[in-house]
């Protein structure tokens, strides 16, 4: 009980950090808008018709909210997978769900080269990409759930998920080999990841999927804590292993699949943030780790997005590159300083 005040301070610092990062993120960009003007646009109705207001409400706030949802969702799904498989190298994409989304996107973008226009990359490309990616990730999720019925060993399920990822990656490679250079470039651009293409409607769908994933994770806290000590221990506590596995897999599928569908495959965050939160909070209790991972993931994603958009420049770097270049040294430094990894 004595550690709870410390946790309260940690969460207060994270909340303040999240607010600061969010405001800084929507203040910086190709058009310079001061923090004061940004706050006026948000809280003062007199600024509602200005050009700054249009930029902030139609571009920067949706982008920042997307960064929050993507960062928190990937971090939580990574935490779920690391706990379920008791593997520190597990991430949100180990079940092949992201690969399914990538295959859906590849079929839409590059399929027209093979199927003579049967599938066209229409003017509604953002919506079409999201739908195709969602269908791909959902189909892989259904296959994984079907396999989970027959496979009792959790590690076997992990290997099967990796095999699904290899199969879909191979199919994408075949499509890439036969497609035209223009279509291949479009797919490569999608694979870089992007946070800035979502409309308010798409953002609402992403928010709903993330919310459902969070609720399922909260309902699984007891199971997650038990899984850390092994399946036999979990069974001795009365945990229904199959039911718990289904819920965790569905939560991860919703989070990782929907995020990949709308923002593309974004690396590093889901793998690293759970380790970061364990080091910062010195606990393996998921009652603490779940909100901590959500907060840390959102903050780290906002920071990476702020760096990626090169404030004052029209250029935007691939978010995938920034998450790894910026985030990996931070995690390495933290682990070296702590000298011991909690898991």
Secondary structure, 3 states (H helix, E strand, C coil): CCCHHHHHHHHHHHHHHHHHHHHHHHHCCCCCCCHHHHHHHHHCHHHCCCHHHHHHHHHHHHHHHHHHHHHHHHHHHHHHHHHHHCCCCCCCCCCCHHHHHHHHHHHHHHHHHHCCCCCCCCCCHHHHHHHHHHHHHHHHHHHHHHHHHHCCCHHHHHHHHHHHHHHHHHHHHHHHHHCCHHHHHHHHHHHCCCCCCCCHHHHHHHHHHHHHHHHHHHHCHHHHHHHCCCHHHHHHCCCCHHHHHHHHHHHHHHHHHHHHHHHCCCCCHHHHHHHHHHHHHCCCCHHHHHHHHHHHHHHHHHHHHHHHCCCCCCCCCCHHHHHHHHHHHHHHHHHHHHCCCCC
